[in-house]
């Protein structure tokens, strides 16, 4: 294999992380600079699923499940088996730290400069004192992290989720959040600073993202195997998670089931 093809292939696997990292519980906290939304104002994200493409979506979901069963899942479980929990924790911190600049940009776009300052401070502290993000020193100093992406930003300003869609190799999305993913990918400061996946660092990031995302979600994937309708379970979990992220951006708080805590050890 030509060396230059390795980053490209790993870049493709990085895309798979969008499928392999289904609903992580959003951090339950009221974000700074946002007034709490009135409880009587219902979120459009909580409406019944808009799934007119269900036939296609179920086919794509079945394809993704097969791909995971024969490739990504075994890779992740092998990683879990040979890597101590403490090391996997450091990998999770490393991956999360690289997402902080993107979150800070979305904090600013959502009109929350204080939240952006906290996020930026976390990135600087964890990248330096935390050894490139391997340790969450910022969290120990009281700088709590949170998630942020452009789909959430659009939701904060009232954009409805739109139709639900499952993309082959990319997993569940809505039209709003799918567009948000593209914007996040094109404006990711870390990817731009490191030439994306075309560098050794980009390859390491892609590989770590895939393995970490899938390993953390292993308990959820096992639960899917036992579900009466895995498609409906994935759809419900994804849409609830996205609704919660938008709610937090608007100032609300809700605690969703912690799928990461359900990880089953080998």
Backbone as a ProteinNet text record, in pm:
[ID]
protein_1_A
[PRIMARY]
XXXXXXXXXXXXXXXXXXXXXXXXXXXXXXXXXXXXXXXXXXXXXXXXXXXXXXXXXXXXXXXXXXXXXXXXXXXXXXXXXXXXXXXXXXXXXXXXXXXXXXXXXXXXXXXXXXXXXXXXXXXXXXXXXXXXXXXXXXXXXXXXXXXXXXXXXXXXXXXXXXXXXXXXXXXXXXXXXXXXXXXXXXXXXXXXXXXXXXXXXXXXXXXXXXXXXXXXXXXXXXXXXXXXXXXXXXXXXXXXXXXXXXXXXXXXXXXXXXXXXXXXXX
[TERTIARY]
85	0	87.9	57.4	135.7	113.5	221.2	206	103.1	91.8	-0.5	-145.3	-171.8	-310	-357	-263.4	-300.9	-383.6	-340.5	-423.7	-561.2	-567.4	-697	-791.5	-738.7	-822.9	-865.3	-773.2	-808.2	-906.5	-896.1	-993.2	-1133.2	-1144.8	-1274.3	-1325.4	-1234.3	-1275.5	-1318.7	-1259.3	-1301.6	-1447.1	-1487	-1628.1	-1716.6	-1665.7	-1743.4	-1768.4	-1685.5	-1705.1	-1840	-1891.9	-2023.3	-2130.7	-2105.1	-2196.7	-2164	-2034.9	-1992.5	-2003.6	-2035.4	-2051.5	-2192.3	-2289.3	-2425.4	-2440.4	-2558.3	-2588.6	-2501.7	-2417.9	-2351	-2438.7	-2445.7	-2526.2	-2464.7	-2547.1	-2497.3	-2477.3	-2375.8	-2350.5	-2467.4	-2517.2	-2633.4	-2587.8	-2588.5	-2550.7	-2614.4	-2644.2	-2695.3	-2576.2	-2570.2	-2454.6	-2460.9	-2345.5	-2343.2	-2402.8	-2443.8	-2487.7	-2619.3	-2696.3	-2824.6	-2930.1	-3037.8	-3147.7	-3226	-3270.8	-3346.8	-3471.7	-3498.9	-3616.8	-3740.4	-3851.1	-3974.2	-4016.8	-4061.4	-4099	-4220.6	-4301.2	-4422.2	-4393.4	-4269	-4234.1	-4177.9	-4256.5	-4208.5	-4102.3	-4008.7	-3904	-3952.6	-3927.4	-3966.1	-3891.8	-3776.9	-3699.7	-3771.6	-3871.1	-3940.7	-4065.6	-4092.5	-4209	-4187.3	-4294.7	-4284	-4180.5	-4106.8	-4002.9	-4058.6	-3986.8	-4024.4	-3945.8	-4007.1	-3932.4	-4002.6	-4021.4	-4088.2	-4001.7	-3869.4	-3778	-3746.5	-3842	-3815.5	-3766.8	-3820.6	-3777.9	-3629.3	-3585.9	-3442.9	-3361.4	-3411.3	-3337.5	-3315.6	-3417.5	-3401.5	-3299	-3296.6	-3197.3	-3056.5	-3038.4	-2907.1	-2866.2	-2963.4	-2935	-2889.3	-2955.8	-2917.1	-2776.3	-2745	-2611	-2506.3	-2534.1	-2439.9	-2418.7	-2526.5	-2515.5	-2427.4	-2443.7	-2360.5	-2215.1	-2189.3	-2052.2	-1989.2	-2068.6	-2017.6	-1993	-2083.7	-2072.7	-1947.7	-1909	-1798	-1665	-1666.9	-1540.4	-1518.1	-1597.9	-1570.5	-1589.4	-1696	-1719.6	-1606	-1563	-1449.6	-1322.2	-1297.3	-1180.5	-1189.9	-1307.6	-1324.6	-1314.2	-1372.6	-1366.3	-1224.2	-1150.9	-1010.6	-931.8	-959.8	-896.1	-927.9	-1053.6	-1093.4	-1023.4	-1004.2	-947.1	-799.7	-726.5	-581	-540.4	-634.4	-600.5	-662.9	-583.7	-638.8	-736.8	-831.7	-934	-871.2	-765.1	-705.8	-647.3	-591.2	-536.2	-649.8	-758.9	-873.1	-930.2	-923.8	-968.9	-885.8	-755.4	-666.7	-695.6	-724.8	-758.8	-887.3	-986.8	-1112.5	-1087.7	-1001.3	-970	-899.8	-808.8	-736.7	-833.7	-925.1	-1022.2	-1113.6	-1162.3	-1252.7	-1183	-1055.1	-982.6	-971.7	-953.8	-940.6	-1071	-1182.8	-1311.5	-1341.3	-1261.4	-1288.7	-1287.6	-1190.6	-1194.8	-1323.7	-1371.7	-1498.4	-1613.2	-1612.7	-1716.6	-1710.3	-1589.2	-1573.4	-1630.4	-1604.9	-1659	-1811.8	-1870.7	-2016.6	-2071.9	-1996.7	-2038.8	-2051.2	-1952	-1957.7	-2073.4	-2093.7	-2202.7	-2338.5	-2345.8	-2470.8	-2488.5	-2392.6	-2402.8	-2368.8	-2274.4	-2237	-2086.6	-2040	-1895.6	-1831.8	-1904.5	-1846.7	-1821.8	-1918.7	-1900.5	-1783.4	-1769.6	-1657.5	-1525.2	-1522.4	-1399.9	-1361.6	-1461.3	-1434.2	-1379.6	-1442.5	-1400	-1259.3	-1231.2	-1098.6	-993.7	-1028	-935	-906.7	-1011.3	-993	-895.3	-912.8	-827.2	-681	-657.1	-519.6	-458.1	-532.4	-479.5	-456.2	-554.9	-542.1	-438.3	-421.2	-321.2	-179.8	-163.8	-30.7	-9.6	-73.2	-54.2	-110.5	-206.8	-268.7	-205.5	-90.7	-21.1	-97.6	-124.5	-199	-340.4	-395.7	-532.8	-549.2	-439.1	-450.5	-510.6	-499.1	-554.2	-641.2	-755.2	-848.6	-813.7	-706.1	-663.6	-764.6	-820.4	-919.1	-1039.6	-1083.9	-1197.2	-1166.6	-1044.4	-1003.2	-998	-981	-978.7	-1117.4	-1218.4	-1355.5	-1407.2	-1330.5	-1375.2	-1442.9	-1574	-1647.2	-1667	-1654.7	-1670.9	-1814.9	-1842	-1973.5	-1956.3	-2057.7	-2052.4	-2113.4	-2064.3	-2120.7	-2091.6	-2191.6	-2172.6	-2268.6	-2252.8	-2330.2	-2477.5	-2506.7	-2646.3	-2715.5	-2645.6	-2697.7	-2715.9	-2619.2	-2628.5	-2752.5	-2777.1	-2896.3	-3022.8	-3022.4	-3137.9	-3160	-3051.8	-3064.1	-3142.1	-3125.7	-3195.4	-3326.9	-3375.1	-3509.5	-3520.4	-3408.3	-3415.7	-3469.5	-3567.5	-3626	-3534.6	-3545.8	-3457.4	-3474.2	-3595.3	-3620	-3629.6	-3623.3	-3641.9	-3527.4	-3563.8	-3465.8	-3409.5	-3277.9	-3215.7	-3100.2	-3083.7	-2970.4	-2882.8	-2758.1	-2666.3	-2575.3	-2555	-2461.3	-2323.9	-2270.5	-2140.1	-2134.8	-2236.3	-2232.6	-2334.9	-2434.4	-2526.4	-2641.5	-2709.2	-2831.1	-2802.3	-2897.8	-2889	-3028.2	-3041.8	-3156	-3099.4	-3185.5	-3134.8	-3059.3	-3112.2	-3043.2	-2906.9	-2903.5	-2779.5	-2680.1	-2731	-2641.1	-2568.9	-2643.9	-2580.7	-2481.6	-2517.8	-2427.5	-2297.3	-2305.1	-2183.5	-2088.5	-2144.5	-2060.5	-1990.1	-2064.2	-2003.9	-1893.7	-1920.6	-1819.9	-1694.3	-1711.8	-1596.7	-1513.9	-1580.9	-1510.1	-1446.4	-1494.7	-1444	-1371.1	-1338.6	-1270.1	-1129.3	-1101.1	-969.5	-854	-872.4	-764	-733.4	-838.3	-816.5	-746.8	-787.3	-724.8	-579.2	-551.8	-414.9	-320.9	-378.4	-294.2	-314.5	-375.1	-401.2	-490.5	-586.3	-683.3	-619	-663.9	-612.9	-490.5	-435.1	-322.4	-189.3	-191.9	-68.7	-72.3	42.6	48.2	-42.6	-43.7	-130.7	-276.9	-312.9	-450.6	-489.1	-395.6	-422	-441.6	-357.6	-370.1	-504.1	-540.3	-667.7	-784.5	-781.4	-889.8	-904.5	-791.9	-795.3	-845.4	-794.5	-835.6	-983.4	-1034	-1174.7	-1264.1	-1227.1	-1307.4	-1309.5	-1192.9	-1185	-1249.5	-1224.3	-1280.3	-1432.1	-1483.3	-1627.5	-1699.2	-1645.8	-1712.7	-1699.4	-1582.7	-1563.9	-1656	-1668.5	-1754.8	-1901.3	-1938.3	-2077.7	-2105.7	-2011.6	-2029.5	-2150.4	-2174.1	-2290.8	-2419.9	-2425.3	-2544.4	-2564.2	-2456.7	-2468.8	-2514.2	-2469.9	-2515.8	-2663.6	-2706.8	-2848.6	-2931.1	-2876.7	-2946.7	-2971.8	-2875.5	-2890.6	-3009	-3043.6	-3151.7	-3285	-3284.5	-3406.3	-3503.9	-3632.6	-3734.5	-3726.3	-3696.6	-3681.6	-3557.7	-3439.8	-3316.5	-3321.4	-3384.3	-3393.4	-3465.7	-3580.3	-3657.6	-3581.2	-3507.1	-3429.8	-3319.1	-3247	-3142.2	-3200.7	-3311.4	-3374.4	-3415.4	-3480.7	-3526.7	-3410	-3305.7	-3190.3	-3121.2	-3104.5	-3037.2	-3116	-3246.3	-3327.8	-3338.9	-3347.7	-3351.9	-3220.9	-3109.5	-2979.9	-2964.9	-3005.5	-2995	-3088.2	-3209.5	-3303.2	-3245	-3175.2	-3118	-3005	-2922.2	-2814	-2869.9	-2975.3	-3036.9	-3099.5	-3163.2	-3224.7	-3119	-3005.4	-2898.5	-2849.4	-2838.3	-2793.3	-2892	-3019	-3120.9	-3133.5	-3058.3	-3059.5	-3127.3	-3183.4	-3250.1	-3154.7	-3198	-3115.5	-3201	-3147.8	-3213.7	-3107.5	-3125.3	-3031.4	-3086.2	-3013.3	-3051.8	-2973.6	-3019.1	-2945.6	-2801.3	-2710.4	-2567.2	-2529.1	-2530.5	-2498.4	-2351.8	-2264.3	-2123.1	-2103.4	-2182.8	-2167.4	-2211.5	-2282.9	-2333	-2232.3	-2111.4	-2010	-1984.9	-1985.3	-1964.5	-1818.8	-1752.7	-1611.4	-1592.2	-1487.4	-1460.1	-1410.9
-119.9	0	124	220.7	343.3	421.7	477	546.7	656.5	728.5	840.9	797.3	668.2	621.5	591.5	577.3	541.7	651.7	779.8	883.7	892.4	873.7	881.6	773.8	652.1	543.6	568.5	620.5	651.4	767.3	858.7	966.8	913.5	809.8	746.9	684.9	620.3	562	669.6	787.8	896.6	931.4	926.6	949.3	846.3	724.3	618.1	646.8	731.1	761.7	828.6	897.6	957.4	851.2	733	620.9	545.7	532.3	449.1	519.2	645.7	715.2	769	679.7	725	789.5	824	917.2	907.3	1005.2	1020.3	1113.8	1090	1178.1	1317.2	1417.3	1554.4	1592	1675.2	1715.8	1798	1763.6	1833.3	1956.4	2070.1	2193.8	2307.3	2416.4	2534.9	2613.2	2636.1	2702.4	2851.6	2917	3059.7	3141.3	3263.4	3363.7	3330.1	3236.1	3202.4	3205.2	3278.9	3277.2	3148.4	3093.4	2968.6	2989.1	2897.6	2905.7	2872.4	2940.7	2910.4	2768.1	2700.5	2560.3	2544.1	2653.8	2639.7	2649.2	2679.9	2688.2	2554.7	2473	2340.4	2348.4	2257.5	2253.3	2175.2	2225.9	2149.7	2018	2007.1	1882.7	1769.8	1803.3	1701.2	1650.5	1700.1	1653.4	1509.3	1446.8	1309.7	1304.2	1193.7	1182.9	1209.5	1292.2	1322.8	1225.9	1111.1	1001.7	950.7	1039	993.6	901.6	897.4	811.1	682.3	635.2	521.8	398.7	372.9	256	261	373.1	390.5	387.2	455.8	465.4	329.2	245.1	112.3	29.7	47.2	-23.3	23	155	209.9	168.6	166.4	124.8	-21.2	-106.7	-248.1	-263.4	-185.6	-189.6	-146.4	-36.2	13.5	-87.3	-152.7	-252.1	-369.2	-409.8	-518.1	-477.7	-355.3	-305.6	-300.7	-255.8	-250.5	-390.4	-482.1	-617.2	-688.7	-662.1	-737.9	-662.5	-531.1	-457.3	-367.8	-262.5	-162.8	-219.4	-296.3	-354.5	-444.1	-541.5	-624.7	-544.3	-442.1	-357.4	-289.7	-234.8	-163.8	-257.8	-376.6	-469.5	-524.7	-538.9	-575.7	-467.2	-342.1	-228.2	-227.1	-254.3	-257.8	-371.2	-481.7	-598.8	-581.2	-514	-503.6	-371.9	-279.3	-147.7	-130.7	-105.8	-85.6	30.9	22.6	126.8	265.6	274.9	404.9	464.8	381	430.3	474.9	399.2	438.9	572	595.6	724	839.1	816.3	921.2	947	839.9	856.2	936.8	907.6	982.7	1130.7	1160.3	1300.2	1367.8	1294.8	1347.5	1382.3	1291.1	1313.6	1431.4	1435	1542.8	1677.9	1683.2	1809.5	1866.9	1779.8	1827.8	1885.4	1855.2	1911.2	2045.1	2085.8	2209	2335.3	2351.8	2472.4	2483.6	2371.2	2373.7	2414.1	2363.1	2400.5	2549.1	2603.1	2745.2	2831.7	2792.8	2867.9	2869.3	2753.6	2747.3	2821	2822.8	2903.4	3049.8	3099.4	3238.9	3259.9	3164.9	3176.6	3175.4	3111.4	3105.2	3224.8	3319.8	3439.4	3414	3324.4	3290.5	3309	3432.8	3458	3399.5	3397.3	3339.4	3190.2	3121	2978.1	2954.8	3041.5	3029.5	3050.5	3145.4	3169.5	3049.4	2986.4	2867.5	2755.5	2736.1	2630.1	2654.9	2778.7	2812	2793.9	2832.2	2815.9	2668.7	2586.6	2443	2388	2429.9	2379.4	2417	2542.8	2588.7	2515.3	2506.4	2442.5	2293.9	2227	2081.9	2044.7	2131.1	2103.5	2121.7	2213.6	2240	2158.7	2201.4	2133.9	1991.9	1966.8	1834.8	1740.8	1776.7	1685.7	1656.2	1761.4	1748.2	1694.2	1723.5	1684.4	1547.3	1480.5	1347	1352.1	1468	1484	1609.8	1600.4	1712.6	1800.9	1874.9	1965.1	2078.1	2124.9	2232.1	2194	2069.1	2023.3	2025.8	1988.8	1990.7	2133.4	2231	2371.9	2434	2353.5	2403.6	2450.3	2429.1	2468	2347.1	2338.1	2223.1	2231.7	2116.9	2113.7	2088.2	2113.5	2085.1	2063.6	2011.4	1986.7	2102.8	2123.9	2227.3	2197.3	2211.8	2192	2283.3	2288.8	2385.8	2346.2	2217	2175.7	2227.8	2221.5	2277.2	2428.2	2494.6	2639.1	2675.7	2602.8	2629.4	2607.6	2501.5	2475.2	2584.1	2640.3	2749	2866	2891.2	3004.1	2962.9	2844.4	2806.5	2719.4	2680	2592.9	2456.3	2408.1	2278.3	2165.8	2049	1939.4	1895.5	1901.1	1851.4	1700.3	1645.3	1501.6	1421.8	1309	1214.8	1132.3	1111.3	1033.5	951	831.5	746.6	732.6	773.3	771	648.5	577.8	465.1	509.5	437.7	461.4	586.3	670.6	794	796.4	710.9	697.4	796.2	808.3	889	1038.4	1113.6	1259	1313.5	1443.3	1513.1	1606.3	1663.6	1752.9	1870.6	1922.4	2033.7	1990.8	1878.2	1836.2	1779.1	1722.7	1677.9	1795.8	1904.2	2025.8	2081.6	2072.6	2119.7	2042	1910.3	1828.8	1877.2	1906.5	1951.1	2082.4	2174.9	2302.6	2280.6	2195.2	2167.7	2106	2014.2	1950.9	2052	2146.1	2242.6	2354.9	2376.4	2488.8	2442.9	2315.1	2262.6	2322	2405.8	2470.3	2370.2	2261.8	2164.4	2098	2059.6	1996.6	2092.3	2219.6	2316.8	2342.1	2343.4	2369.3	2252.3	2132.2	2013.3	1949.8	2023.4	1973.9	1850.3	1845.8	1736.8	1601.9	1502.2	1366.7	1338	1441.4	1419	1418.6	1427.4	1426.3	1309.7	1281.5	1175.5	1207.9	1335.2	1374.3	1353.6	1389.5	1369.8	1223.5	1137.1	993.6	940.4	987.9	946.3	991.8	1116	1167.5	1086.7	1056.3	980	842.9	774.2	640.7	644.7	740.7	752.4	784.9	870.5	908.1	788.5	709.1	591.5	492.1	455.4	352.8	400.6	525.2	577.4	586.6	639.9	654.7	521.3	423.8	293.2	217.1	228.5	159.6	216.7	348.8	410.9	376.1	347.5	317.1	167.6	85.9	-59.2	-110.6	-57.3	-100.2	-68.5	47.9	85.4	-6.9	-41.2	-130.9	-270.2	-315.5	-445.3	-439.4	-325.2	-308.5	-310.1	-254.4	-259.1	-403.1	-491.6	-632	-697.5	-648.7	-708.4	-636.6	-526.1	-446.6	-512.3	-494.5	-548.4	-480.8	-350.2	-275.1	-186.7	-239	-160.2	-26.4	-22.7	101.6	208.7	172.2	269.2	312.2	220	253.5	353.2	329.8	421.8	558.1	558.5	685.3	765	698.6	766.8	822.5	741.1	785.6	903.5	895.3	1003.6	1134	1127.4	1248.7	1308.9	1224.6	1276.9	1345.7	1285.9	1344.7	1480.9	1488.5	1615.4	1720.2	1679.6	1773.9	1827.8	1742	1785.3	1885.2	1863	1957.3	2094.3	2095.6	2223.2	2289.6	2210.3	2264.7	2329.2	2265.8	2324.1	2455.1	2461.8	2585.8	2698.8	2662.9	2764.4	2794.6	2722.9	2751.1	2648.4	2543.1	2439.9	2328.5	2242.2	2130.7	2005.5	1897.4	1768.1	1660.4	1564.6	1454	1335.9	1291	1174.8	1052.8	933.2	813.1	819.1	776.4	779.5	650.1	651.8	533.3	494.9	595.1	564	477.9	505.1	428.5	284.6	256.2	120.9	32.4	86.3	8.4	-124	-231.7	-363.3	-402.4	-428.3	-462.3	-603.5	-624.9	-758.5	-848.7
0	0	0	-85.1	-90.3	38.3	98.9	226.4	223.5	109.8	104.6	110.6	83.9	86.1	227.2	321.4	457.3	523.5	520.9	581.1	517.2	385.4	318.3	368.7	385	434	577.9	657.3	794.3	800.8	704.5	698	674	590.2	568.2	697.6	770.7	898.9	997.1	987.5	1076.3	1050.1	923.7	892.4	958	968.4	1030.6	1177.8	1237.2	1379.3	1401.3	1299.2	1312.2	1329.4	1271.4	1289.5	1417	1445.4	1557.2	1690.6	1690.5	1817.5	1828.4	1845.7	1862.6	1997.7	2034.1	2140.7	2264.6	2286.7	2415	2496.9	2626.2	2709.9	2711.4	2684.5	2691.2	2836.7	2863	3000.3	3049.8	3166.7	3221.7	3297.5	3228.6	3293.1	3216.5	3288.8	3222.2	3172.1	3043	2984.8	3010.7	3024.5	3052.1	2938.6	2972.5	2873.9	2807.2	2860.1	2800.1	2907.8	2884.1	2978.3	2961.6	3073	3066.7	2984.7	2895.1	2810.9	2892.7	2869	2940.8	2912.9	3018.4	3002.5	2914.7	2902.5	2821.2	2672.1	2633.8	2492.2	2446	2377.4	2339.1	2230.3	2236.1	2135.2	2013.5	1891.1	1772.3	1763.3	1832.5	1830.7	1903.7	1986.2	2063.7	1993.7	1874.8	1800.7	1754.7	1704.3	1654.7	1542	1529.7	1426.2	1286.8	1212.5	1074.3	985.2	954.9	891	764.8	664.8	542.6	456.8	484.9	408.5	484.9	562.3	650.1	574.3	457.2	381.4	349.6	293.5	265.2	393.5	496.6	622.3	686.5	681.5	740.7	661.9	531.4	450.9	483.4	496.7	530.6	671.4	762	899.3	902.3	826.1	820.5	763.5	659.7	601.2	704	774.2	874.4	986.4	1027.1	1133.7	1088.6	964.5	913.3	906	862.2	853.3	991.7	1089.5	1225.4	1280.1	1250.5	1306.5	1256.6	1132.6	1073.9	1072.1	1095.6	1089.1	1210.4	1223.5	1326.5	1466.8	1487.5	1618.6	1665	1583.5	1625.4	1650.6	1568	1591.7	1727.3	1759.9	1885.9	2004.8	1992.8	2105.2	2123.9	2014.3	2026.9	2097.2	2062.2	2127.7	2276.8	2311.8	2452	2527.1	2457.4	2523.3	2554.8	2466.4	2485.7	2551.5	2566.8	2622.1	2759.2	2861.9	2996.5	3000.3	3092.2	3103.5	3122.1	3203.9	3230.2	3102.7	3016.3	2889.7	2798.3	2794.4	2713.1	2760.2	2892.2	2943.8	2892.9	2881.3	2829.6	2681.8	2606.4	2464.9	2451.4	2535.9	2531.9	2558.6	2655.8	2687	2569.8	2503.8	2388.4	2276	2246.4	2138.9	2172.9	2297	2337.2	2331.3	2368.3	2367.4	2226.5	2127.5	1990.2	1936	2001.3	1958.9	2025.3	2122.5	2196.1	2107.5	2013.8	1930.7	1849.6	1797.6	1724.4	1816.2	1937.9	2033.8	2065	2081.7	2113.4	2000.9	1876.6	1763.3	1767.9	1797.5	1803.7	1925.1	2035.9	2150.6	2110.1	2035.6	1989.9	1894.4	1802.7	1706.7	1776.4	1892	1967.7	2060.4	2055.5	2138.8	2283.6	2310.6	2447.8	2465.5	2474.6	2483.7	2609.8	2721.9	2843.2	2825.3	2766	2741.5	2646.8	2544.9	2451.5	2523.2	2618.5	2694.3	2779.9	2841.6	2922.5	2834.7	2718.8	2628.2	2576.5	2536.4	2486.8	2596.8	2718.8	2830.9	2856.8	2849.3	2866.9	2763	2639.7	2533.3	2557.2	2593.4	2616.2	2735.2	2844.1	2965.5	2943	2883.6	2866	2761	2660.9	2557.7	2611.4	2704.7	2761.1	2889.6	2996.7	3125.8	3125.1	3036.5	3031.6	2931.4	2877.8	2786.4	2660.3	2580.1	2453.8	2476.2	2593.4	2620.5	2681	2713.4	2771.9	2912.2	2978.8	3113.1	3116.6	3183.6	3190.9	3310.7	3297.2	3403.8	3419.9	3307.9	3314.1	3397.8	3384.1	3463.5	3611.5	3647.4	3787.5	3842	3752.8	3794.2	3793.2	3767.6	3769	3635.3	3528.7	3394.4	3330.1	3347.9	3298.8	3147.2	3081.4	2936.4	2895.3	2770.9	2713	2564	2499.6	2356.4	2279.9	2159.6	2074.2	1928.6	1843.4	1700.5	1625	1493.1	1416.2	1404.6	1408.2	1410.6	1535.2	1647.7	1772.6	1760.1	1696.5	1677.4	1596.6	1487.7	1408.1	1490.7	1573.2	1658.1	1760.9	1811.7	1909.8	1853.7	1724.6	1662.8	1597.7	1631.4	1589.7	1467.2	1406.2	1289	1331	1259.3	1291.1	1242.5	1304.9	1265.7	1120.5	1069.2	934.2	932.6	814.6	799.7	859.4	916.7	969.9	854.7	857.8	751.3	808.5	756.3	792.2	668.6	679.6	565.9	574.7	465.1	466.7	514.6	612.7	673.7	762.2	756.5	833.9	946.5	940.4	1051.4	1051.4	1167.7	1176	1174.4	1120.9	1118.1	1088.7	1097.4	1040.8	934.2	853.2	749.1	811	921.8	989	1042.4	1112.5	1175.8	1076	965.7	860.1	797.1	771	718.2	819.5	948.3	1052.3	1054.9	1032.3	1028.3	919.5	802.4	691.5	726.5	786.1	825.2	928.2	1026.8	1129.5	1069	973.3	910.1	832.7	764.1	680.7	761.1	885	964.5	1090.5	1099.5	1217.2	1225.5	1326.4	1334.9	1344.6	1418.7	1434.2	1301.5	1226.7	1097.2	1001.2	1002.8	912.9	951.4	1080.5	1126.4	1099.9	1087	1067.9	930.8	838.5	702	702.9	796.3	799.2	821.1	743.8	760.3	676.8	609.9	519.9	593.3	726.7	804.7	902.6	960.2	1060.6	1179	1220.9	1331.3	1295.1	1172.1	1128.4	1129.1	1089.8	1089.4	1231.2	1322.7	1462.4	1518.8	1488	1536.7	1482	1352.6	1290.6	1355	1372.8	1430.8	1574.9	1652.2	1792.3	1803	1714.4	1717.4	1690.7	1590.5	1556.4	1672.1	1720.3	1824.7	1954.8	1991.8	2115.9	2107.9	1996.7	1983.3	1987.8	1915	1909.7	2041.1	2105.6	2233	2339.6	2345.5	2444.5	2422.5	2299.1	2267.9	2264.3	2306.7	2291.9	2368.7	2487.7	2563.5	2491.2	2427.4	2351.7	2232.6	2164.2	2049.5	2091.7	2207.7	2257.6	2291.6	2345.4	2375	2246.7	2138.8	2010.1	1966.8	1992.5	1953.2	2022.6	2142.2	2219.4	2201	2126.5	2111	2014.8	2041.1	1951.2	1814.6	1814.1	1689	1702.3	1667.8	1682.7	1609	1492.6	1416	1497.2	1554.9	1633.3	1757.3	1817.5	1937.2	1903.2	1793.9	1751.6	1718.6	1646.1	1608.3	1731.8	1827	1947.3	2027.6	2045.3	2123.3	2056.1	1923.8	1851.2	1862	1836.2	1835.1	1975.3	2077.9	2214.9	2250.5	2209	2237.5	2170.3	2043.9	1971.9	2031.6	2070.7	2132.9	2262.7	2337.4	2463.2	2441.1	2339.2	2309.8	2272.2	2191.6	2153.3	2274.8	2359.9	2480.5	2569.5	2581.9	2663.5	2604.5	2472.5	2408.6	2432.1	2452.4	2479.7	2627.8	2711.2	2853.4	2939.1	2881.1	2958.2	2995.1	3085.8	3131.4	3137.5	3087.2	3101.3	3105.3	3191.2	3201.2	3124	3024.1	2944.8	2991.7	2956.9	2996.9	2950.5	3036.8	3006.1	2935.6	2802.4	2725.5	2743	2765.2	2784.3	2908.5	3013.4	3136.7	3120.2	3009.9	2988.3	2916.9	2894.3	2825.2	2897	2823	2879.1	2861.4	2970.6	2964.2	2909.1	2827.4	2776.2	2888.6
[MASK]
++++++++++++++++++++++++++++++++++++++++++++++++++++++++++++++++++++++++++++++++++++++++++++++++++++++++++++++++++++++++++++++++++++++++++++++++++++++++++++++++++++++++++++++++++++++++++++++++++++++++++++++++++++++++++++++++++++++++++++++++++++++++++++++++++++++++++

